[in-house]
């Protein structure tokens, strides 16, 4: 089978020097064939020790589990638990940022500081906090208290959801009984109601799952807002993407995972003259080269212009180039196989979070109270590993593409303001009404081994752009488009229809780019999907319509994780027609 449409990934897979014994995610996928059809269709239940129970999707075998659960109940429970798992991931991420925010305000994390006071005040005002004449630190403390209260049961609708969604959406959610009052409490409720002998009504289970998805949206928005306040709200930045950003004469350190608390500090210390000098003394004539993978890669790309090496599905391939000296990870989407692949090379895999360790990796606990020193120690590990590099195992592909990233909601509205300062949304709305922009599609999610890497993204975007559909992208979707060259002005000229090209050219030239905006706008990492919602909500509120009345859709055409299921579900709750590929665990039922 064809494994990837990315020429750089394909080159390394075909030419790496790691030996025939080296296995990648594609090899392991092939070894799993044929996969269990009951599991793939979601009709295998393992929620008690009497099972597993399997329902025959063709109606020729058992139609109920031992306890009497039907396929509808089993599938609904599985979907609900997937959403809860995704929500727990985003909740953990957001709560981690909030806890560090608390340390910063208490003076216990001196290496961090509030970088964006404008965003702080904007989020505070939106949350009902008075900011007029108050010290920044006081506003920050009150906002933090509100953020932390979202995780416990405060007995009222979550502030971040209620203050960022239109009233019409809140009304719909209220009528359905799916307005959460606690992020973590809602996760626990789903786990309770889907355990043995509790909720057996598939509709009721699904309503609970929808409520959990709203909690996921809330957690994502909190993570995005607090990260912007601490590290700066992204603005357009030009960088490079693909494995060709790795350099043979530099110490290459990859940052992989999701949370900017670690990666942002490493990105900062990697520019310190002393560490660069140490790298050169070790023999790396070009000093230090920090690159990103997965959502951490998106975080440092949009805030620091750090090149993006690859996406999560090809994380092993970065090691297989033979020049990656250290892969530093935090949590989520990190394959335990990277430590095994690293054994074939000199690469050191460094875990940093207590909840995310793996056999074969070295654990260096990252302490936010001493962040810079921890980051320096990690970078020095990369420098030390450079001296063990084997020149005979070097396999760096040439491919890399220019990528314009960093289109936060604020950046998009700022670009529109260059066209109409008094009414920034008017150019967007007018061009949608005129048909120059036929709609907007948010691409989100992962890469899956079940199709050649990036195939669905690339084929879908070409057709949509030709039909004058504006594209927004987050997560590994944004990585795909960055690596394939869709985040440049040239891509607009090559792929966009006449109407969309005219709009992007007018905005780009007004914004001083000297050409059109890219046809695919990089909006950040997976937790940053609410940025797209914020833009849509601004348009909906201006027009006085519900989100469901806007020509906005969402797609995760190569989805893998439970997080993608949670995000896709809250997109549905938001009123957006949503496409989530490869979630086959509901195909055996008819709802």
N, C-alpha and C positions, 0 to 999 in steps of 0.2 A: 504494500500500500504506500501511496505517497504520504510523506509525513508532514511536510511543511511547504507553504508557498513562499516562505521567506528564504531568499537565496543565500543569505548569510548562515542561517541555521542549517540549511541543506548542505552547504559546503563543509561545515564542521562535522556534521553527521557522517558525511562520506569520506572525510580526509583526516579525522582526528587521529592522534597517536597514543590513545589510551589502551590499546590492545583489544583483541577480539572478545575478551571476557567482559568488557564493559557493557552494561545494559542501561538503556534509557527508558523513559516513560513509555515510549512507543513499543519497545521490546516487551516490556512488562504487560502492556495492554494486549499485545498479540498472544502472550503466554496465558492470558486469562480467558481466551476464547475457547468454546462459546460461553458467554456470560449467562448467569441464571435468568431465565425469562420471567419467572415469578417475581424475583427481586426487581428486575428492570421495570416491570409493569406495576410494581407497588402492591402486589397481592400476596406478599409473604409477611406474616406477622410474627415478631419475636418479642412481644411485650410481656410475656409471662413464660414461666419455665415449663408449661405444658406443651408448648410448641417446639419448633416453629410450625405455624399453620399456613397452608397454601390454598388459595382459592383458584379453581380452574377458570381462566378467563373465557374459555370457549363453551362453558356450561355443560361439560361432559363429566366433570368430577365434583368434588366437594364445593358447595356454594356457601358454606359457613365455616368459621373456625370452631375449635373445641368449645369456646365460651359462647358461640352463637353469633359472633361478629360477622357481618357481611362484607363483601368486597368494598362497598361504599364506605363503611365504617373504617375498615383497615386502611384504605387509601387516604381518607380524610385525616386519620390519625397520623399517617406518615407525612403528609403534606404539612400538617400543623407543626409537627416536631422539626421538620426541616426549616420552617420559618422561625421557630423558636431558637434553633441552633444558629441561624444567621443573625438573629436579633441579639443573641448572647455575645456573639463576636463583636458586633458594633457597639453594644453596651459596654463590653470590657474595654474596648478602645477608647470610647468617650469618657468613661469613668477614670481611666488611667490619666488622660489629659487633665481632667478636672482635679484629680488628686495632686498632680504636679502643679497645677495652677494655684491650688491652696498652699502648697509649700512655697511657691514664689511669693505670694502675698504675705506669708509669715516670715519671709527672709531666710528660708531654709534651702532654697535652690538658687544661689546667687548667679549661676551661669545662664539663667533665663531671665527674660524681662518682657514686659508688654511692648510689642513693636508697633501695634496699630491701634492708637487711641480712638481714631475715627470709627473703626469697626466696633470697638468696645462700646462706644456711646450709642452707635446705631442699634446694636443688638439689645443694649439696655433699654433704650426708649421703646423698641418694639416689644420688649417684655414687660412694659409698664413701670419701669424704674425712672424716677426723676433724676436727671443729670445736671440740671442747670446750676451752675456755680459750685458744684461739688468736686472735691479732689478726685482724681482718677482712681486712686487706691480704694476710696469708699465705694465708688460705682462698681469697681471690679469685685469687691467683696460681696456686695449685694447680688450682683449677677451670678457669682459663683454659688451663693446660697440657693438661688433659684435653680441653677443647673443641677446641683447635688440633690435637691428635693425631687427632681424628676425620676430619680432611681428608686426612692422609697415611696410608700403609698401615702400621698398627701390628701387623698380624698376628693380631688377635683381634677378636671382635664389637664393633661400635660401642657405646660406653658408654650414649649417650643412648637408643638403641633397647632395649638389653638391660635397662636400669634403669627403663624406663617402660612396657614392654609386659608382659602377664602371661606366666608361665612356659609356659603352654599354647600361646600364640602363638609364642613363641621356639622351642619344640619343633617346631611345624609348619614354621616357616621353616628350621630346621636340617635337618629331614628332606628338605625340598625343595632344600636347598643354596642358599638365597637370603638368607643372613645376610651382609651386607657387612662388610668390615673397613676400608673407606676410602670416604668420600663421593666425593671427586674421582677416586679410582682406579676406582670403580665406574662413574662417568660415562664415563671413558676406555675402560673395558672394553666398554661398550655400543657406543661409536663404533667400536672396533676390530672387534668381532665382527659388526657390521652393514655393514662396508665390503666392497668387491668381493672375492669369493673366500674369505670366512672362514666364518661360521656360516650354514648353509643349512637347518638343522633348525628349523622354526617353533616347536616346543615348547621346544627348548633356548633359542632366542632370547627367547621369552616369559618363561622362568624368569630369564634375565639381566635382563629388563626389570623383573620383580617385585623382584629384588634391588636394582635401581637405585631403585625406588619406596621401598623401606625406607630407602635412603640419603637420599631426599628428605624422608621423615618426620623423620629424624634432623636434617637441616639446618634444617627448619622449627622443630623443638623447641629447637634451640640458639639460633636467632634470637629466638624468643619468650622463652626464659629469660634470656638476656643482656640483652635490651631491658628486661624487667621489672626486673632488677637495677639497670640504669643509670637508667631513667626512672620506675620505680614500677610495681607490679602494679596493673592497672586495678580500680577499684571503681565501683559505679553512679554515673552522673552524668547530669544532665538537660540537654539541649541542643535544637537545632533542626536540621532537615534539609530541603533542597530549595533551588532557586535563589532563592526569596524571602528567603534569608538575606543576599543581596547588598544593599548599601545605597548609595543615590544620593549621600548626603552624606558618605561615608567613602572613604578609600583602600582598595580591595578587593584583597587579595593571596591568590591561591589556591595551596595547597601540593598537589602532585600527584606520585604515584609510590608508593614503598613503604617506604623506610627512615627510621625516626625520628631518625637521627643528625642530619639536616639540619632536618627539620620541627619537632622538639621545641625546638631552639634558636631558630628563627624565632618559634615560638609564645611563647617566653619574652621575647625582646627586643621583640616587638610591643606589650608592655604597659609598656615603659619610658616614663616621662613625657616625656623629651626627644624621643623619636621621635614620640610622639603630638602634642607641641607643633609639631614640624616639619610634620606632616601638616595641622594646623589652619592654620598660617601659609600653606601651599600652597593653602588654600581648602576643605579637607575639614573641615567644622564638626563632624563626628562622629568625627574622628580616624582610627584604623586599624581595619580589619575583616579579620581573617584567616579564611579558610574552607578546607575540605578537599575534595579530590577523590580517588576511588579509595582504595587501601589506606593511603596516607599520611593521607588524611582520617580513616580509622578510627583510626589511631594517635593523632592529636592530639585527636580527638573523645573517646576513652575515657580519655585521661589529662589533658586540659585543658578539656574541654567545648567545644572549637572547633566551630562549626557545620559540618555536612557539606553541601556545595553540590550535588554530583551524583556520578554514577558514571562509570566510564571510557568507556563507549560514548557518553556525551553530554558529554564534556570540551570539545568544540568549542563546545557550546551555552552554556557558561559565558562564553566570550569574546563570543558573539553577543548577550549582554545589553547590551553597550556600556559596562558599568561596571567590568569587570575590568581593573585597572590593571597587574597583573603576574601571570603564571602561572609559578611556580617549580617546576621538576621535578627529580627525581633519576633513577630508572630503573624500567623495566618498565611496560608498558601505556600508554605515552605515544605517541600518534599523531604522526608527523611532520607531519601535516596541520594541527596547531594553529598552527604558524608561518605557514602560508599563510592560514588564517582570520584570524589576528591582523593581517595586512596590511590587512584591510578595516576595522580599528578602530585604537584607540590602544594596545592591549594590548602589553606587552613580554613575550615568552616568554624565560625565563632557564633555561638548562641549567647544571648544577652538577657533574656527574660526568664524569670523563675518558672513560668507556666509553659515554656516552649524550649525544652531541651531535646537532644537526640543522641543516640549512641554514635560514637566516632567523631563527634564534634568537641571542640574545647569550649567550655562555658566560662565567660567573663561577665559576671553580673554587672549590669549597668545601673549605677546609682545616680539618680537625678540631683541629689544633694551635692554631688562631686562630679558633675557631668563632663566638664572639660578634661579633667585628669583621666577619667574612664575612657573618654574618646581618644585621647593621646595614646594611652596604653594599647588600645585596639589598633590604631594606625601603626604603631611600632611593631605589632605582631605581623602586619602586612609587610612592613619593610624587612623584617627578619626572614619571612618566608621567601621574599624575592631572591635571596641569596641561594635558595635551594632550587630555583627554576632550572629546568632541563631544556636547553635550546633545541634539542632534537624533537621535543614534543610540542613545539610552537605551531599553531594553526590558526592564524588570525585572518578572517575574511576581510575583504576590502569594503564591503557594502556598509554604507551609513547614509542616512538622509537628513537633510535640514528639517527641523521641526520648530514651528512657532507655537509655543504653549502658553499656559497661564491665563486662559480666558475665564476668570471668575465672573459671577453675575455682575459684580461692580465694574469689572473691566469691559464687559459687553455693553452695559448701559453707558459707560464712559465713552466707548467708541461711537455709540449712537448719538451721544451728546455732541460730538464733533460735527455731526450733520445738522442737528437741531438742538441747540443748548436749552431752549425753553421747554421743549417737549421731546425728550430723548426717545421715547417709545414710538412716537409718531412715524418715523421712517420705516420701522419694522412693520407696524400695523398697516400703513398705507401700501407697502409692497406686498403684504399678504393679501389684502383686499384686491389689489390690482392684478394678482396672479403671478407676479414676478417671483415670489416665494410661495410655492404651493403647499408648504407645510414644513414642520420641523420634526426631525427624528433624533431621539437620544439613543445612542448605542452605548451599552454598558456590559459589564461582566467579564468573562474569562476567555481562555482558549481551551478546547477539548481535543483529546486524541482521537475522538470519533469522526473528525473530519480533518483534512490537511490544515495545519495551523494557519489561521487568518483567512481561509478560503471564503467562509460565509461573510465575514466583514467586507472583504474587498469586492466580491461580486455584488453584494447588496448595495454598497455605497456607490459604486459606479452607476448602477441603474437609478438610484434615488437622486444623485446629483444631476444626471442628465434630465431628470424630470423636475429640476428646480426645487429640490427639497434641501433645506439647510440642515447640516449635520452637527450635532453636539456629541462629545465622546468623553467617557470617564474610564478609569481602571485599565484593564488589559485591552479593552476596545481602543482606548486612546493610544496605547502602545502599538497596537496593530497599525493604526493609521499613521502614526509618527514614523514607524519603520518602513512603511510602504510609500512614503512621500506624499501623503494626502494633507499634510499640515503646512503647505507652502502656498505662496501666491501663484506659482506656476501650476499647481494642481487645480486651482480655480479655472485657469485658462484652458487646461486640458480636459477636465471632466465636467465642469458645471454647465448647466443649460444657460441659454442667453439671458433670461431674466435674472437668475441667481447671480450670474457673473456681473451683470450691471450693478446690482445692489451691493455686492461685496467689493466691487471696484470703487464705487462712490464712497462707501464707508472707510475702506482702507486708505484711500487717498486723502480723505478729510482727516483721518487719524495720523497722517504723516508717514504712512508705510511706503509711499511711492508706488503702490500697486494694490491689488485686491487683498482683502482678508483671505485666509485659507478657507476652503469649502468645508473643512472639518475643524471645529473649534474645540481645543483641548480644555476641558473643564476641571480636570484633576483626577483624584483617586476615587476608589469605590465609595468611601464615606462622603465624597463630595457630590454625589448625585442630587442632593437637595439644591445645589446651585442651579441646576436646570429648572427645578420646580420654582425656585424664587423668580426666575425670569418669566416663566409661564404665569405665575400668580400675579406679577406686576402687570402683565398684559391683560389678564382676565379681569383684574380689579379696575383697570382703566376703562375697559369696555363694558364693565358691569355684567359679565357673564360668568358661567361656571367653567371650571377647567375642562370639563367634558365637551364643551362647545368649541374649544380651540382645535386647530389642525395640528395637534401635537401627539406623537406616538413614541413608544419606547420599544427597544429590541435588545435582547441578549442572545445573539445567534450562536454563541459557542459556550453556553453556560456550563459551569462545573460545580460551584460551591453552594452551600446552603445560604450563604449571604446573597447570592444572586436570586435565589427563590424569594427571600424576604424582600429584597429591593423590588423585584418584579411585582410582588403582591401589593406593596404599598403604592406602586405606580398605578395599579388597577384601582385601588381605593381612591387615589387622586383623580380618577376620571380619565386616565390615558389608556387608549387601546394599547395592549402590551403583548409582545411576542417573546416567549421564553423557550428557547430550543433545548432539546435533549433532556427535559424533565419528563421522562416517560412513565414515571411512577403514578400517573393518573390516567393512563390510556385505557385501562381495563374497566373504567366506569363511564357512565353516559352523562354525568352532569357537567 
